[in-house]
Amino acid sequence: MKKLLALLLAVAMVLSLAACGGSKNDTADNSEPVIEENTSSETTEPTDATEPTETGDEGGYEGYVSELVDGAYARGDDEEIYNSIYGEFCELMEQARNAESNDERFVIEAKAEAVLLDTATMIPNTTQGGAYTLSRVAPRTIPYVQWGNDDDRWHGMVISDEFLTPDERADLLDMWAKAMAGEGEYDPAAYLTEKGHTLLTEYDYSFQTPPVTLDWLNTASQSDTEITVQTVEGLVEYDNLGNLQPKLAESWEVSEDGLTYTFHLRQGVKWYTAEGTEYAEVTANDFVAAMHHMLDAGAGLEYLCGAGNAEIVGVDDYLYNGGSFDNVGVKAVDDYTLQYTTAKKVPFFMTMLTYSIFLPMCESFFEANGGVFGREEFAERVLDTDTYKFGSNTDVSSQVYCGPFLLQKLQADSEILCVKNPNYYDAENVTLDSIKWVYDNGENPDATYNDALNGVYTGVILGKASGLLDKAKADGNFDKYAYISDTTSTSYFGGLNVNRGTFTLDSGACASSKTEQQKADTVTALNNKNFRKAMQHAFDKKTQNAVSRGEELAETNLRNMYTHPEFVKLENDFTDADGHTFAAGTLYGEIVQYYCDQIGCKVNVKDGVDGWFNPDAAKEYLAAAKEELGDVVSWPIVIDVVYYSANDIQTGQANAYKAGIEDTLGTDNVVVNLIEATTPEDFYACGYRAANGEAGNFDMFYGSGWGPDYGDPCTYLNTFDYSVDGYMLKVEGLF
């Protein structure tokens, strides 16, 4: 499944300060709230930048124009707009899929990413981490990996009764690095015990968005799977040194042609009810049934199994052509032998198996709770709430569990509780007796801080805007315990709505004040590449981020490209089609930077700098846009931005965005209209939880992010490629 992430609304929410994946990550704050910390850094001039596009020809403006129909704004054609913006990007992604080697694919994907950035429809903004933090959790005690769901699996977490000091944290990371190099073992529990710490077995966390389903195969939201993955196990799992280890699959082999993967399952593993009563044995058919259900459910996850991703035989035919599931390449050879068949070699296939689309589902329980197979059959049945009970988010007994924990309590505005599964086959290596999520809307950071000091939570972010940074400095906890948390592979970004279809929620909340002509003018302007570039280069991300982080850390979690710049690297020297040779070991981000420079994309793609903010370039692009557009639009262009007004940080960031854009481009050219959302539900409905592009109620939305699903850059890039469903295109108002 995809890890679609919301930018959470609170600054001082508790962290999962364990071990995150990534080539340079320290402690993991994978669930760190991020709207509180949209970072950016000092302005950096990219090299070899070209000038903006010059004027349009004498024949008039030839770009997309949104025209009124009977005096009313009319939404345009998604496909027409998409092709005009993304044509070159899509061509490169298709080339990458047909590459003959990993190195060739990485280089072509890097070129595609440069082209994606140059469209200026999206602007990478921040990643997680990079914040002053207090934590009782030992680093690197959860799976160490940049992709999939494993970094949300907390069964091995080591927690102290005291906050760790920076020196203790440094010692532990040094031990971990030596273990990574094969020099000894990493045993944080022994180290902390020797230092006088008492280890805890309860992990208390916070949440703002309760799960909308307990069906891990029918969701694309991390707020759902963060909870459910504690309760279900997959074929394999990464350990805290980044090695793939057997879990429900004891062993496996790959055929000589690289197309067939055969897994031999652990026998005797059972499904249990929430109360711990044995329900059924886990068999290979539970994986087959799970794949069938996931494809039927259509939650936005299914494309990952088809062309361009896992390439499982028959998936696209089943999804798009009415083919039979019998022809899909997932088979139960017998009760304990599972087989996947792909249409072509997929070098990253094994890295996909830790993601929730490959988790099992108890077939007999699914059917007993109203589940049916078949896309049309399921679509009809799921509407029958009297019959279909499977995975209900109001009833922990609507699911059965085979993992380290059992979900025993779910109160949407209060508490969610998982307890250790005493019958789990590897229970002796589960360090926690319980995981508890406590509802915290982020409106009282002082209470959250005090709860962290009193042991209610295991850690807390010391945000500037929340006042907690100053509070911790005043009471001495900053000097004793604070450290800067690691950044992660998750990328948050802002999207410009190039085909807006909604201007108020069904309830009437978050209504735009724009006239019909202003609606059309905004969409016309946002379909002009130079205008988009003017907007994105006028976005002062550092100042916006300083609202939450303070000046000291305003740069630390800035991200300027979509893929983590160190996500992959070349194994061998590789020469591209134009004769340029990249040396073995070249990081992916360095290749993206090369192609950005080649095409004149004025972005510095490094983490930790404000690689987009460039007021001079923004003004040049605006001048070019105005000359191209001529009198096709009336100025100023009005840009709607929705924010959650009860949250001081969001309010401050929204005002910082408005001030930055208007100061750089001038209010005679662009006016940012701030639209108040008085509840988190309304804010999320406008963007993050919008059902599709047409439902997006914004012109600029910086409330969504993406965590990679598997170990190839296309796990990010495919989300903007409509040929493989382009899931994140809805953040640009498309499809």
C-alpha positions, 0 to 999 in steps of 0.5 A: 500500500502507499504510505500517504501521510498528513502533515499533523497539526500539533507541534509538541506531539509525542514521537516514535523516537526509535529507529528509522530507516535511511542511510543517515538517519538517527532516531526515528520520529516517523510520526512526527507532526510536520505542519508544525515544522515546515522547514526550509533553509537559507537561500541557495543559488543553483548553478547554470540556471537558464532564463525564464521562457520569453513571451508568447508569439504574436498569435496570442496565448496558446496555453490552457485557458479556463473560460466561463460557460454561461457566466460560470467557471467550468472545470477543464479536462484532466487528461488534457491538462495532465498531458500538457504538463507531464508529457516529458515526465511520463515518457522518461518514466516509461523509458526507466521501466524498460531499462536494462539495469538498475543503474540505467533505471536510476539515471533515467528516473533522476532525469524524470525527477528533474523534469517533475521538479521543473513543472513547478506543480509541486514543491517539496517542502520538508521531511520528518525529524530535524527537531529538538527532542526529548526521548526515553526510546533507545535509537535503532530499536525498530526496523531500520529501513527507508520504505514500507511499513516496517518502521511503524513496527514497534515490537522491539522498542527499548524504552527507559524510565528516564530521558536519554542524555546526548552522551548516552544516545551517542554511545548507543549510535556508535555501538549500532554503527559498529554492529552494522560494520560487523563489529559486535552486537547492538544491545541497547537494553544491556547498555541502559541497564548498566547505566542505571536505567530501568526499562519500561514495557509500555509505550504511550503515544498520541494521535489526532486522526483515528483509523477509518478502518481496521482493514489494512488492505483497504486503506492508503493512510498511514494513520490507519496502518500505524496501528494495524501493522502492530497486529499482523505479520508479513512474509519478511521484516527488516531488522534494526540493522537493515537486514531482511529477515524471515517472518511468516516465510521461513525460507524462499527461492527465486526462479532462474529467470527471476520471475517466480518467487516461492515462499515456504510458510511457518507452520502453526501460526494462528489468527486470534480474536481481540480477546486472544481466542484462537480462530484459524491457522495462517495458510498460504491461501490467506495471502491469496485471499488478501491480494484478491480483496486488496484489488477488489477494495480499490483503496488506491493501493492496487496499482502497486501490484501491476505494471511499473511496480510489482508487475504481478502477472494478470493484475492489470487485466483483472483491474482494468479489463475484467479479467479473471483473478484466477489468472493473477500471479499469486497462488497457494501451491499448498497450505504452506507454499505461496508463489508470486509470478511477475511479468518481468524482472523486478529487482526491488520485488523483495523490498515490497513485501514489508508493505501492507498490500502483501500482508495476509488476511484471514479468509474465513473470518472475512467471509464470516463478516460479510466479505465477498470477492469480485470487484463489483460484488465487493463494491455492492456489499461494502454498502450493506452495513448490516451485512458487511462488518469486516474491519470496522473502525468502531469494533476491535472484534471486526478483525482477527490478528496474527502479529505481536499485538492484539487490538483491544480498545479503540475510542476515536476521541480518547484512546487506542490500545494494543496489548501483547499477544501471548500466543505470538510465536516469537513472543519472547522477543517482543519487548513491549506489553502494550502500545497505547495511543492517547488522543491529543489535538495539539491545542495544549502543548504545555499539557503534552510537555508535562505529560512527557515529563511525568512519563505519560508519553515517552518523548516530546518535540520542543517546538519554538512556536509551542513555547516548549523549546523555551520552557525546556531551556528554562527548566534545564531539560534542554541542556540535559537531554535535548538532541536533534532528531534524524530526518527521514525518507518521508517527503512533504510537499505543496501542490498547486491546483491546476484544475480546481473543482471544489470551492466549498465543503458540502457543509458550507465550511471553508468557502472561497470568496472568489468570483467566477472570473477569479476562479477561471483566472486562477486556473488559467494562471496556474496552467502557465509554467512561468507563473507556477515557477514564480509562485514556487520560487517566491515560497519562503520556506525557511521563514515559514518553518521558523514559525515552529522551529525557530531560527536555529532549526529553520533549515534542518528538515527542509527537503527540495526534491521528492525522493530522498536524495540518498535513497539509492546510488549507482553500483557501477559507472554509467554513461547516459544517452548524451555521453555524460558518465556518472561514477559508481557510488554517485548518489541519486540526488547528485544525478537529479541535480545534474539534470536540473542544471542541464534543463535550467531548473533553478533548484538546489536539491540538497536537504537542509537548504532552501533550494527553491526560494529565489525572489529575483528568479520569481520576479523574472518568471512572473514578468514572463508569465504576465507577458505570455498571458497578456490580457487573458487573465485579470490581475491580481491572481487570487490563491486560496490557502486553507489552514486550521485556525485553532492551531497557532502554528498552522495560523502562523505558517499560513500568514508567513506563506501569504506574506512571503508570496505577496511581498515577493510578487506584489499584491497587484499580481498575486493575493493569497486568500487565507481560508479558515478551517475551524476543525481538523476534519474540515482542514483534512477534507479540503486536501488530505482526505479529498476523495479525488482531484476534483474534490480538492478545495484549495489553490495551494495545499501543503498538507500531504506527504509521501513515505516510500513503499519500496526500495526504488525511486519510482516508489515516489515518482509513480505517484505523479505518473497517471499511467500507473494511477498517479495517486498524488495527482489529486493534490494538484486537482487532477483525476 
